[in-house]
Amino acid sequence: AAWITEFVTSVEDDRPRVAASGRHAERFGGQLVLVTGAGSGIGRATALAFAEAGARVVAVDRDAEAAARTAESSLRAGAPAAWAETADVSDEQAMERLAAKVGAEYGVVDVLVNNAGIGLSGSFFDTTPEDWKKVLDINLWGVIHGCRLFGGRMAERRQGGHIVNVASAAAYQPSRALPAYSTSKAAVLMLSECLRAELAGQGIGVTAVCPGFVNTAITSTAHFAGVDADEEKRLQRRTARIYGLRNYPPEKVAAAILRAVARNEAVVPVTPEARGARVLSRFAPGI
Ligand code: NAD
């Protein structure tokens, strides 16, 4: 059947998507790129990739020192300018202050990457209302604040732009272990598709990036809030066994983000299992 062919191809077709040299074909010279959660993992790798591609970078994180390290590394990687800003993306007032400062001092953001997020594992009945609130406040509301504040200024400017929201394969892959996290990411995926439709006429692209397991602090068990460490380890081992992979580096997700912006892609599953699960969810949801 067609979906089997597409499934197998999507899982196997990893290598051609990533430049062997690790260099990015895309150039973002003169553009202002703001990345949230830029202090670590995918956000840090993305900030550095845009820096290598010539962009001016605003590295935002709630961890001030981590944001500062990314800004310094961005300059070394080739960014003509880079700034560190401290903000908690779930804090509406802090995000308004950030947007006002960025607008006044650095300019209108050309590419916004709403990447900041936290992991949360535990079955539905193990997940407390406080846990739900925490994960939705950061993973969903953080994206909403970013899109409203920076996307709004992009739209007013009338010169186009691009918004990348980092969702997850968890957005379309049901899991007993991650109900709150998966729900937050499914909402980010739908939000991105709705906003893409709304902003298309204004030359603003919106992309939802959906990674599977990536080797960052969030997938190291210590970093998961409220965590069932054994379950998380078990999931990782199972994924590794099924797909024969481990240690998918955040730099590859960053490369996929740059490509998605350059090509204005809508939904981008990254990592072989994320692509495979996307095909299954569309063509064979019962499997
Ligand atoms: P990470 O923990 O390495 O990095 C997350 C960064 O976000 C940290 O620097 C942290 O300080 C920052 N952050 C967290 N909450 C914040 C807040 N409220 N305000 C501002 N900054 C905040 O994790 P990562 O794996 O790089 O995750 C980045 C994004 O990718 C997340 O949205 C995550 O859900 C998503 N994702 C990760 C994976 C994976 O396997 N690593 C898979 C799919 C999706």
Boltz pocket constraint, residues with backbone or C-beta under 6 A from the ligand:
constraints:
  - pocket:
      binder: B
      contacts: [[A, 36], [A, 37], [A, 38], [A, 39], [A, 40], [A, 41], [A, 42], [A, 43], [A, 60], [A, 61], [A, 62], [A, 63], [A, 66], [A, 87], [A, 88], [A, 89], [A, 90], [A, 114], [A, 115], [A, 116], [A, 117], [A, 118], [A, 119], [A, 138], [A, 142], [A, 166], [A, 167], [A, 168], [A, 169], [A, 209], [A, 210], [A, 211], [A, 212], [A, 213], [A, 214], [A, 215], [A, 216], [A, 217], [A, 218], [A, 219], [A, 223], [A, 250]]
      max_distance: 6.0
